[in-house]
């Protein structure tokens, strides 16, 4: 099984187009200690020929261009992308579907509530229903993608997408709004959890002993955005768990027995993006890798 990191940043990418925070400032200046990253998405294949996308990034077109394995083959229109599985209804996980509108067959998987947002937005009507099949997936039910991969979606603490928020936001709710994925080729399996607001005992138990985990690395500290004066929202309020702190992912997964742990969905403000920072050193010492665009892992 091959796993390719198409995009490793959170929404907005890195550097974010309108941000001059200390970390983005390094990127704008060309500092070699940081590397640009596009918005979060993975591609997975059991045979190296047919690929499943995990979320459809707004940067998908450029990600395809950057990865020859995803280029069309043959004399006419064709794509190695056979399926897409979306983990929630966030803009930065759905907008890439519009890139796949050029009369190309693929299957779109997701929870009922997530696919309802796709069905209810007229702009996604550009996807030809005769070619693009949608499959609603029940939580804790394993679905065969038809390309040598089986996926099980499970709830993790989170919240609804920003554009769906009302006056009261239930942060930490567990349901169809935010899911993690267990992906297997029948021999090996790995987990993909790009958004999670709390690592409770149920989540910790589910991921314990995994061969490989791609996990939410949005911020280093819970108050990161607040301290920089960029937002009044903590990471938790945005639906993410910080890396550091007693309830952060580094501490909570310290005794997890997970074979390899990789942070994805990394916000532009996160100092772990600076390769010689003390924050990068701390997560690496704890056994974590920080994903970058083009990173490939084989299981």
Number of C-alpha atoms within 10 A of each C-alpha: 20 15 21 21 24 30 30 29 29 28 21 19 23 26 24 23 10 8 16 15 17 13 21 25 14 17 21 16 8 12 13 10 12 20 16 19 25 27 28 29 29 25 22 25 22 19 13 13 13 19 26 24 23 23 30 29 31 25 21 24 14 12 20 16 11 14 14 9 17 18 13 14 11 7 6 7 10 14 20 17 24 21 23 23 24 25 29 27 26 21 15 20 23 23 20 18 20 18 15 20 16 11 15 16 20 18 17 21 23 25 24 15 18 22 21 13 16 18 13 10 9 9 11 16 13 14 19 15 11 9 13 18 14 18 16 15 20 15 18 13 11 16 17 13 18 11 16 16 20 16 22 19 25 23 21 25 25 27 27 24 16 13 9 11 11 9 5 6 13 15 18 21 18 17 17 25 21 31 25 25 24 20 20 20 20 11 7 13 18 21 22 23 23 27 26 31 24 23 19 14 10 11 16 16 11 12 21 15 15 18 16 19 23 24 23 24 28 30 27 25 20 23 18 22 19 14 12 12 11 12 11 13 15 19 21 19 18 19 25 27 29 27 24 18 14 10 16 20 23 21 14 18 18 12 11 14 13 16 13 15 23 18 25 30 29 31 28 27 24 25 22 26 26 20 15 12 12 12 19 20 15 14 19 16 10 14 16 20 16 20 24 24 23 17 14 15 12 11 14
